[in-house]
């Protein structure tokens, strides 16, 4: 849970290497740019929260591969 930490910049592509990550909370930060395609590699991800940031663009289609994802 990295929410409400005043994080700035892009969501790192390297997060896509954390294949066993089950939950990722990044809400209420100052993240910008688009979500990285590498998040589609997080096959164990069940919860993802990126609300209240300055993200732009579309959701990467790779997120459709996350069959365990319950909350976005």
N, C-alpha and C positions, 0 to 999 in steps of 0.2 A: 504494500500500500504506500504509494508515493504521492497521494493526493494532498492538496493544499500545502505544497512545499515551495511555491514560487519558482518552479522549474521553468526554464526558458529554452527556446530553440526547438530543434526537431526531435521527434521520437527516434532514438537510435535504431538503425537497421540491425545492430547486433542483438537486440532483444529477441529476434527471430531464432536465435541459437538456443534459447532456453526451452527446449522441447517439452520438458515436464512441468512447465509453469502452468498452474491451474487458475490463478486469479491475477489480474493486473488492474490496479486502480490508479489512474493518472489524472483524475478530475480536479478541477479548481487549481490549475497551474497556468502558465503562460506559454504553453507549447504551441508552435505554429507549423506551417507548411502542411503537407499531406501525411496521412498515415503510411508507414512503410509497408511495402508488399511482403516483406519478410515475416510480418505478424501472421501471415497465412501458414507458416511452418509450425505454429504453436498448437500442435494436435491435441494437447491435453487441456487447452484453455477452455474454461467454463464461464468465466465472468470477465468482462472487459468494460471499463468505464473511462471514457475520455471526455466527458461533458465539461462544459465551462472552460474551454481552451480557445485558442484562435486557429484551430485546424481549418485547412482549406481543401478544396478538391472533393473527389469522390472516394467512397470506401473502396479499397482495393478488392477486385474480384476474388483474390486468393482467400479472403475471409470466408468465402462460401465453402471452403474445404474444411472449416472447423466444425465438425459435426457435433461436438460436445458443447459448443458455445450456446449459452442460455440467455445471456444478458449483454446488450451492447449499448 
